[in-house]
Amino acid sequence: MASNTLKDMNSLHVTEKISDCKASLTKPCVGKMNGKSDDRPLPNSASLDPSDPSVVLTEKPEPEKAIVEVEYIESENLDNVDDADAVLKSVLAGLDSKDWISVCDALNNVRRLSIFHKEVMLHMLEKLIPLVVKSLKNPRSAVCKTACMTSADIFSAYNNHITDLLDPLLTQLLLKSSQDKRFVCEAAEKALTAMTKYVSPTLLLPKLQPCLKNRNPRIRAKASLCFSRSVPRLGVEGIEEYGIDKLVQAAASQLSDQLPESREAARTVLLVLQTVYEKAHPVIKPEEPSSSLPEEEQTSEAEPITWEIFCRSKLSALSAQAVLRATNVVTVTARDSLVTTGSSSSSQL
């Protein structure tokens, strides 16, 4: 009788301990079963079976992600800064910040200073331009586009003052305009257009000519477009002073380029150069030879240096042939279009 009662008490003790363990899976269960200590470690979450109804797994809430929108403000919509001196002191540190939002804010401040207070920032260009170039290399597209917009405003404000600092800036803008996201490419192209508009072509063309030989065909194409926009800005006298033969040789090298943008830009330049050359060296039909002049002088006067002769004297045979073919074909096409337009307008009258 006494032994049976003892067995019931032992079984009751063990049952209570087991129920305690099941009631709390997240706490260590320490007890004695049949007189032996049973220290159980905390269950590993990786070893828990999710299909077990006795196991309740709690998921940690994911942290909310902050969404930051960058506003791209056009130059004409930028507001003046409240304190130019305070902004001027903080702009370099902002451009060198590791926080990309701070970099964008600093770039917009550079734009404001270049528009409204360009004199106070002139002495800082030597330190500022490398930081703008650094922003152009930033992997974040928002920073790149803002840096492109900043470059355009710098070109507009400082013109020829940045010529000595132009090389790294030009390289990055050509790169971004040729192989980046579309909205970054568009911003870089606008910056290059501003560069060819506000920087003197006499100073810019020597910077562009090495880019026409770049290994990257897309960079060559963008450089050719800049080249074709800069040459007409020289004017007739400027082209003569710069050297029309140098410009013809540079344009001729692009006629056989891989991309059509380069070839079309080269044709545009060659048409301009042909027009300038023919104005400076008009072909005058020789008058009837005078019997009083020696025969040698009559022959020299009867042979004017035409555009064809000039090209063949300055270029290789293949290059000269390509230049003449390009200028002649384009000229004929232009003349045909003018004749068509004139005939259609006359028919309407």
C-alpha positions, 0 to 999 in steps of 0.5 A: 500500500505504501509502495503504491502511494510512493509510485503515484507521488513520483509520477505526479512529480515528473508530470508536473515538471514536464508540463512546466517545460512545455508551458515555457519553451523560451525558458530553461527547464531545470528539474530532477526526473527520477532523481537525476538533474536535467539541464536543458539549453535554450532551443535553437530557432534554427532547429525548431520545426515550424509545423509543430503546433506547440512552437510559436515563432515570432517575426521581427518587424522590418525597419521602415525605409526612408524614401528620399526624393531629389529635386532637380532645379533648373538654373532659372528657378534657383533662389539666391542664398541668404548668407553668401559668406556662410555658404561659401565657407561650408561648400567645400566640406559639403562637396567632400561629404560622405552623405550623398544628400549633403553633396547634392545640397552643396552642389546646388549651393555652388550653382547658386553662388555661380549665378548670384555671387560668382565673384566671391567664388572665383578664387575657389575654383582650383579647389572646387572643380576637382570636387565637382569631378569627384561628384561626377564619378559618384555611383549615385545617379542623383549626384551625377546629374546634379554635378552635370547641372552644376558644370553647366552653370559653372561654364555659363558663369566663369567662361574662360577662367576654368580653361586650365582646370577643364581637362578632367571635367571635360573627360568626365562629361564626355564619359557621362554623356556616352555611357550612363543612364538616360537622364544623366546623359541628357544632363551631361550633354547640356553641360557640354553644350554650355561649354561650347557656347561659353568657352572660347573656341580658340581655347577649347579646340586644343582640349577637344582634339585629343578626345577625337582619338579616344579609344571609346567610339562613343566618347569620340562621337560626343567630342566630334559634336562639341568640335562641330559646334566650336569651329563655326564660332571661330568665324572666318578670321578665327579659322584662318588664324587657327589654321584651316589645314589643322581643322580639315585634318582633324575633321577628315580623321572622323569621316571613317569613324565607327559611329555615324554621329562622328561622321555626320559631325565631321561633314558639318565641319568640313562644309563650314571649312569649305565655305570659309576657304572658298570665300577667302580664296575665290576662284576667279576665271582668268581673263584672256591672256595678254600678249605682253606678259610672259607665258610663265606668268600667264600660266600661273595666273590661270591656275587658282588653288581650288578647294580640291587642290587644297585638300589634296595638298594637305591630306593623304590621297584616301583622306582627300578623296573622302573629304571631297566626296563628303563635301560634294555630296552634301553640297549637291544635296543642299542645292537640290533641296534649295531648288526643290523648295524654290520651285515648289514656292514658285508653283504655289505663287 
